[in-house]
Amino acid sequence: MLTGASGMVGRAVLLECLDSPYVSRVLMINRRSIDLQHEKLEEVLHRDFSDLSPIVDQLRSYDACFFCAGVSSVGKDEAAYTRLTFDLVTGFARDLHDVNPDLVFTYVSGMGTDPDGSQMWARVKGRTEQALLNMGFRDAYMFRLGMLLPERKLPTKTRWIGALYGVLRPLFPLMRRASWSVSDRQLGLAMIRCALSPQPQKILESSDIGHLGAVS
């Protein structure tokens, strides 16, 4: 299962899953349909991620959930961001755990996430991580992603991010050497490898993601 396929992070993971011989099928859970067809791929449309009860019967037979959906904290106070992040993600996870506890749950938070941090978004995502790690799934991993440097063409939801990537693209070869950068392939491979076999680290920083997702 995968969320966030309409965005850059979710699409990166989705495309790697579709390419992987270890992934037999993928269920995208989307609020709006995306124009993508593949023999491995199935899409279910569901707007309220905090309540999965209408679609639970479709979620029972999967081995992993890659939760890649997220919202920006820009322009939101802590209460609003908590509703759209902590409440939504943990509600999704609880409903999923009720019907399929024997899976691996992977959540993309962000570099700098800290439940005791000074930044509001970092505290909210930190509390979300802690709740997911204690949810009771077979295994769970928190991906504290820094900057994603795509090798494939990926969608961007906001115009300014697309413009920024356009400006920075000539610098990608240099930026790939930084510990805070991860390629789309590294991100997808790291998630797949977490689903295939237990990893000692449950909270992965960008450098950990890059190492785990290294192309052999």
TAWO-V610276 format. One record per helix or strand of 3 or more residues. SS is the DSSP state (helix for helix, strand for strand). FROM is the first residue (numbers start at 1). LEN is the number of residues. Records with the same first field share a line. If there is no record, write none. Layout:
BEGIN
SS->FROM-LEN / FROM-LEN
END
This chain:
BEGIN
helix->8-12 / 53-6 / 78-22 / 120-14 / 159-17 / 184-13 / 206-7
strand->26-5 / 41-5 / 64-4 / 104-5 / 139-6 / 147-3 / 181-3 / 203-3
END
